[in-house]
């Protein structure tokens, strides 16, 4: 009986740790000084999908130039004079993708950046993939205990 409880506890801990590690999200508030560019790196794996949104606030104008470069330095997304944007990014290669916030104005801008990274395994969202793996392991475990229980009678 203790081995069953230990197995259930291990399965619960496995599920909790996999679900907790499967999503990466972030929110940042930062200033972009006048005539300055601020960059924010984000390490992604191939096939990751990222939901991104940002809002710019300034005293007279609430906009700046924004673009994202892939690990090779190529611009993959670009928005000029953007004040508020929401969009998604599909990482074609693994590596550091860099968010560039370019303030060409003579006043400081405040930026709020939000992103949510969804990892994929074999084309399946990581969370769903782990649920499938756990379901298969659970079915095998239940079948094992049923067969073990029948042979002991």
ABEGO torsion letter per residue (X at the ends): XAAAAAAAAAAAAAAAAAAAAABBBBBBBBBBBBGBBBBBBBBBBBGBBBBBBBBBBBAABBBBBBBBBBAAGBBABBBBGBABBBBBBBBABBEBBBBBBBBABABBBBBBBBBBBBBBBGGBBAAAAAAAAAAAAAAAAAAAAAAAAAAAX
